[in-house]
Amino acid sequence: MFSKRTSLDTQAPATTDGPTAQPSTAYWRVLIVDDEPDIHTVTEMALGGVRIEGRELEFLHAHSGAEAKQVLATHPDIALVLLDVVMEDTHAGLEVARFIREDLDNTLIRIVLRTGQPGEAPEEQVFVTYDINDYKEKTELDRRRLFTTVYSAIRAYRDLMRIETSRKYLLRNRAGLERVIHASSRLFETRSITDFARGLLEQITSVLFIDSSSMIVQAQGASAVGEDQTHWQIITTTGDLHLANAQRMDEVSGYLQQACRQRRSLFLDDRFVGYFETRSGRVTLVYVEGCDRLDELSRQLLDIFSVNVTTAFENISLEKEIADTQNEIILRLGDVLETRSRETGNHVRRLAAICHLLGRKIGLSEDECDELRNASPMHDIGKIAIPDRILLKPGKLSAEEFEEMKYHAEAGYQILCNSNRPLMISAATIAHQHHERYDGTGYPQGLQGESIHLYARIVAVVDVFDALMHRRCYKAPWALEQTLDALREGRGSHFDPRLVDHFLEIVPEALAIIEQYPDSQD
């Protein structure tokens, strides 16, 4: 077996037939399958110098059906097979034709049967059974007929390749749109701006099938993205942009400024700069390199994706505004209650931050930790129903007064329980259960063990820790070791023992939070 590419252009007229889908090679591969060596030689001589659409012919050779199968299996880009019927046996050529269509599942390659023994393979039967494209007796194939046969077969192959390319393009179009829809839906599920930004870069590179340096920058207003990079807030980066060196930032800055001046997304050189502005005036810029390889379809997909991204940014900004407002109201309410108790509102800030810390320590999801942090400041909302003579009493409460004080857990639940908002439901549960004890001796329901909601068990530990560490109207602040001893003593009786163990591992971080939110009188 050997191959040879014809290079002369004088033995047959050069032909062009317009633009076509390019195969993987710069020539047309023709496989000659025949057990007579002279047939190989004569065929090459007859077709020497032929060009079809400016491309030469390259000949591959096989002298048996078995050898032909090996060549076909390793060269999927063969355009034409000139196939003898009778070789090592009377149907070897027909078996090769079957192998092409069935085993290789190749319907593009053109098959021209050449036989010197037409009786061995009746023409009509062969056409019907073996899906061949032409049938010639060797005696009728002079140079002119061979040329026209090869030319028409390769042109048919070219047309089929065009159709196949269009089919794959349409399939890719559909797949790309499906990726856009899937990516967009995932973005709409994201609540955190940072998570959204990170996911956005992942989805853009997924939609575009690229892997290059990228960055997301935010600023308040398009004019803020100027030469003064201190106005930028870099949300996330990939590739070498995480280094954020001055030269690279100057380079990126020029592209960001162009998008801001035009207030729209742009393709600039090999970059894509996505421009997304919310109604509040905040501008987010997505910078992606390596986009010079994108075809028109990919650019259209990115345009579609960008429309969805703009909507997602708007939704996240609105949701964040609502959540921030809600959380601020909760903290303000906590401030009011603590002030009424002659304590500073920083207790609820410390409680929220340390509860979030402990939640992460025990493996709660980020959403659960956030809900715990935002709901916990409402744990003592029921104290609004307790009269000052009890709430502000400097000494120990009498048994009757303590019973009245215990009502604040039920009162807090009644204030919050009618809401159908998940945050309010969690706050109601915490308010109701944070004075329950692990051994069942707490109030108001006498719940025991894990029948007490996890959030309430966490708040119970953190609330006692912070209360003991700070001054109250009825006590002086305790020392750290005295406070930790109290937690250890209550392990398994007052508190969930597992939570106490985990809390003791995060004491340094909890002390840092206390230092961040001090009480003025301590």
Residue pairs with C-beta under 8 A, 6 or more apart in sequence:
1 60
1 61
1 62
1 63
1 67
1 71
2 61
3 58
3 59
3 60
3 61
4 44
4 58
4 59
5 27
5 56
5 57
5 58
5 59
6 44
6 47
6 48
6 49
6 50
6 56
6 57
6 58
6 59
7 49
7 56
8 48
8 49
9 49
9 51
10 49
11 48
11 49
11 50
12 47
12 48
12 49
12 50
12 51
12 147
14 51
14 54
15 51
15 52
15 53
15 151
16 53
16 54
17 52
17 53
17 155
17 158
18 53
20 53
20 158
20 161
20 162
21 158
21 161
21 162
21 164
21 165
23 77
23 79
23 161
24 77
25 58
25 77
26 55
27 55
27 56
27 57
27 58
28 52
28 55
28 56
28 57
28 58
28 79
28 80
28 154
28 157
29 57
29 58
29 59
29 60
29 75
29 77
29 78
29 79
29 80
30 47
30 57
30 58
30 59
30 60
30 78
30 79
30 80
30 81
30 82
30 150
30 154
31 59
31 60
31 61
31 62
31 68
31 71
31 72
31 75
31 78
31 80
31 81
31 82
32 39
32 40
32 43
32 44
32 59
32 60
32 61
32 62
32 82
33 62
33 63
33 65
33 67
33 68
33 81
33 82
33 83
33 84
33 87
33 93
33 96
34 40
34 63
34 82
34 84
34 87
34 114
35 63
35 64
35 84
35 87
35 88
36 84
37 63
39 84
39 114
39 138
40 59
40 61
40 63
43 59
43 82
43 146
44 59
46 143
46 146
46 147
47 57
47 59
47 146
47 147
47 150
50 56
50 57
50 147
50 150
50 151
51 57
52 151
52 154
52 155
52 158
53 158
57 150
60 71
60 75
60 78
62 68
62 70
62 71
63 87
64 87
64 88
64 92
65 87
65 88
65 89
65 92
65 93
65 95
65 96
66 88
68 81
68 83
68 96
69 96
69 99
71 78
72 78
72 81
72 96
72 99
72 100
72 104
72 106
72 109
73 104
76 104
76 106
78 109
79 109
79 110
79 153
79 154
79 157
79 158
80 109
80 110
80 111
80 112
80 150
80 153
80 154
80 157
81 96
81 100
81 109
81 110
81 111
81 112
82 112
82 114
82 150
83 93
83 96
83 97
83 111
83 112
83 113
83 114
83 132
84 92
84 93
84 113
84 114
84 115
84 116
85 91
85 92
85 93
85 94
85 113
85 114
85 115
85 117
85 120
85 121
86 92
86 93
86 115
86 116
86 117
86 120
86 121
87 93
90 117
90 120
91 120
91 121
93 113
93 115
93 121
94 121
94 126
94 129
94 130
97 111
97 113
97 130
97 131
97 132
98 130
100 106
100 109
100 111
101 107
101 130
101 131
107 131
107 160
108 157
108 160
108 161
108 164
109 157
110 133
110 134
110 153
110 154
110 156
110 157
111 130
111 131
111 132
111 133
111 134
112 132
112 133
112 134
112 135
112 136
112 149
112 150
112 153
113 121
113 126
113 132
113 134
113 135
113 136
114 136
114 137
114 138
114 141
115 121
115 135
115 136
115 137
115 138
116 137
116 138
116 139
118 137
123 135
126 132
126 135
127 135
133 153
133 156
134 149
134 153
136 145
136 149
141 149
169 297
172 297
173 297
176 207
176 297
176 298
176 301
177 301
177 304
179 206
179 207
179 301
180 207
180 301
180 304
180 305
180 308
183 203
183 204
183 206
183 207
183 305
184 203
184 305
184 308
184 309
184 312
186 199
186 203
187 196
187 199
187 200
187 203
187 308
187 309
187 312
188 308
188 312
188 315
190 196
190 199
190 312
190 316
191 316
191 319
191 320
191 367
192 366
193 218
193 235
193 316
193 320
194 235
194 236
196 312
196 313
196 316
197 216
197 235
197 236
197 284
198 235
198 236
200 216
200 286
200 309
201 214
201 216
201 236
201 238
201 286
201 288
203 305
204 214
204 272
204 274
204 286
204 288
204 302
204 305
205 211
205 212
205 214
205 238
205 288
207 298
207 301
207 302
207 305
208 288
208 291
208 294
208 298
208 301
208 302
209 298
210 288
210 290
210 291
210 293
210 294
211 290
212 238
212 239
212 288
212 289
212 290
212 291
213 237
213 238
213 239
213 240
213 241
213 288
213 289
213 290
214 237
214 238
214 239
214 241
214 286
214 287
214 288
214 289
215 234
215 236
215 237
215 238
215 241
215 252
215 286
215 287
216 234
216 235
216 236
216 237
216 284
216 285
216 286
216 287
217 225
217 232
217 233
217 234
217 235
217 256
217 284
217 285
217 287
218 232
218 233
218 235
218 282
218 283
218 284
218 285
219 225
219 231
219 232
219 233
219 282
219 283
219 285
220 231
220 281
220 282
220 283
221 281
221 282
221 283
222 260
222 261
222 263
222 277
222 283
223 260
224 231
224 232
224 283
225 231
225 232
225 253
225 256
225 257
225 260
225 283
225 285
226 257
227 253
227 257
229 249
229 253
234 244
235 284
237 244
239 289
240 248
241 248
241 252
241 287
252 287
255 266
255 268
255 269
255 271
255 273
255 287
256 273
256 285
256 287
258 266
258 268
258 273
259 265
259 266
259 268
259 273
259 274
259 275
259 285
260 275
260 283
260 285
262 275
263 275
263 277
264 275
265 272
265 273
265 274
265 275
265 276
265 303
265 306
266 272
266 273
266 275
267 291
267 299
269 292
270 289
270 290
270 291
270 292
271 287
271 288
271 289
271 291
272 286
272 287
272 288
272 291
272 302
273 285
273 286
273 287
273 288
274 284
274 285
274 286
274 287
274 288
274 306
274 309
275 283
275 285
276 283
276 284
276 285
276 286
276 306
276 309
276 310
276 313
277 283
277 284
278 284
278 313
278 314
278 317
279 314
279 317
280 317
280 321
282 317
284 313
286 309
294 302
323 374
326 374
326 423
327 374
330 374
330 375
330 377
330 378
330 427
331 345
331 348
331 349
331 352
331 377
333 377
333 378
333 381
334 345
334 347
334 348
334 377
334 378
334 380
334 381
335 345
335 348
336 345
337 380
337 381
337 383
337 384
338 344
338 345
338 347
338 348
339 345
340 383
340 384
340 388
340 391
341 383
341 391
341 392
341 473
342 392
342 473
343 470
343 472
343 473
343 519
344 519
344 520
344 521
346 517
346 518
346 519
347 466
347 467
347 470
347 519
348 376
348 377
349 377
349 517
350 466
350 513
350 514
350 517
351 376
351 377
351 379
351 459
351 462
351 463
351 466
352 373
352 374
352 376
352 377
353 373
353 513
353 516
353 517
354 462
354 465
354 466
354 510
354 513
355 372
355 373
355 376
355 455
355 458
355 459
355 462
356 369
356 370
356 372
356 373
357 506
357 509
357 510
357 513
358 458
358 461
358 462
358 499
358 502
358 503
358 506
359 368
359 369
359 372
359 373
359 458
360 366
360 369
361 502
361 503
361 505
361 506
362 458
362 498
362 499
362 502
364 372
371 422
371 423
371 426
371 455
372 426
372 455
372 458
374 423
375 423
375 424
375 426
375 427
375 430
375 455
376 427
376 430
376 455
376 458
376 459
376 462
378 412
378 416
378 427
378 430
378 431
379 412
379 427
379 430
379 431
379 434
379 459
379 463
380 408
380 412
380 431
381 411
381 412
381 415
381 416
381 427
381 431
382 407
382 408
382 409
382 410
382 411
382 412
382 413
382 414
382 415
382 431
383 391
383 408
383 411
383 412
384 411
384 415
385 407
385 408
385 411
386 404
386 405
386 407
386 408
386 411
387 404
390 397
390 401
390 404
390 405
391 405
392 473
393 401
393 473
393 474
394 473
394 474
395 474
396 474
397 405
406 435
406 443
406 444
407 444
409 431
409 432
409 433
409 434
409 435
409 443
409 444
410 432
410 444
412 428
412 431
412 432
413 428
413 429
413 431
413 432
415 428
415 431
416 424
416 425
416 427
416 428
416 431
417 425
417 428
417 432
419 425
419 428
426 455
429 453
429 455
429 456
430 453
430 455
430 456
430 459
432 444
432 445
432 456
433 445
433 447
433 452
433 453
433 456
434 456
434 459
434 460
434 463
435 442
435 443
435 444
435 460
436 442
436 443
436 445
436 446
436 447
436 448
436 452
436 456
436 460
437 460
437 493
437 494
437 495
438 448
438 449
438 452
438 457
438 492
438 493
438 494
438 495
438 496
438 497
439 448
439 492
439 493
439 494
440 446
440 447
440 448
440 449
441 493
442 494
449 496
450 496
452 496
457 495
457 496
457 499
458 499
460 494
460 495
460 496
461 487
461 495
461 496
461 499
461 500
461 503
462 503
462 510
464 486
464 487
464 490
464 494
464 495
465 483
465 487
465 503
465 510
466 514
468 477
468 478
468 482
468 483
468 486
469 477
469 478
469 480
469 483
469 514
470 477
470 519
470 522
471 477
471 519
471 521
471 522
477 522
478 486
480 507
480 511
484 504
484 507
487 495
487 500
487 503
487 504
488 500
488 504
490 500
491 497
491 500
491 501
503 510
